[in-house]
């Protein structure tokens, strides 16, 4: 018996309210799956494309992190 068949067989054993809960759960899982799918379809960028967006107005300034305490400096 497949999972789908087992779900359908056991769905009949539930009250209408419980069946609605199962449907809500399934719809939430489908929505989450679709949002994950959309997220994985996000465009990827090359380093050249990203660097082309750096301007004097949006570049980060140097940050002083204090004296070197290990092997930060060669």
C-alpha positions in Angstrom: 0.0 0.0 0.0 1.4 3.4 -1.0 1.6 6.3 1.5 -1.1 8.1 -0.5 -3.4 5.1 -0.2 -2.7 4.8 3.5 -3.5 8.4 4.1 -6.8 8.2 2.1 -7.8 5.0 3.9 -7.2 6.5 7.3 -8.7 9.8 6.5 -12.1 8.2 6.4 -11.7 7.2 10.0 -11.4 10.8 11.1 -14.2 13.3 12.0 -14.8 16.2 9.5 -13.0 18.5 12.0 -10.0 16.2 12.1 -10.0 15.9 8.3 -9.9 19.7 8.1 -6.9 19.7 10.4 -5.2 17.2 8.1 -6.0 19.3 5.0 -4.7 22.5 6.8 -1.4 20.6 7.6 -1.0 19.4 4.0 -1.6 22.9 2.6 0.9 24.4 5.1 3.5 21.8 4.0 2.8 22.6 0.3 3.1 26.3 0.9 6.4 25.8 2.7 7.7 23.6 0.0 6.8 26.2 -2.7 8.6 28.9 -0.8 11.7 26.8 -0.5 11.5 26.1 -4.2 11.2 29.8 -4.9 14.2 30.6 -2.6 16.4 28.1 -4.4 15.6 29.8 -7.7 17.2 33.0 -6.5 19.7 34.4 -9.1 23.3 33.8 -8.4 25.9 36.5 -9.0 29.5 36.5 -10.1 32.1 38.4 -8.2 32.5 40.8 -11.1 28.7 41.6 -11.1 28.8 42.2 -7.3 32.0 44.4 -7.5 30.4 46.4 -10.3 27.8 47.6 -7.8 30.4 48.9 -5.4 30.6 52.7 -5.4 32.4 55.3 -3.2 28.9 56.0 -1.7 28.2 52.5 -0.6 31.6 51.0 0.2 32.3 50.2 3.8 35.0 52.1 5.6 38.0 50.5 7.3 37.3 49.2 10.8 39.9 49.2 13.6 39.8 45.9 15.3 42.7 46.6 17.7 46.1 45.1 17.9 46.9 41.8 16.4 46.9 39.0 19.0 47.7 36.0 16.9 48.7 35.3 13.3 46.5 38.0 11.7 49.6 39.7 10.3 52.1 37.8 8.2 
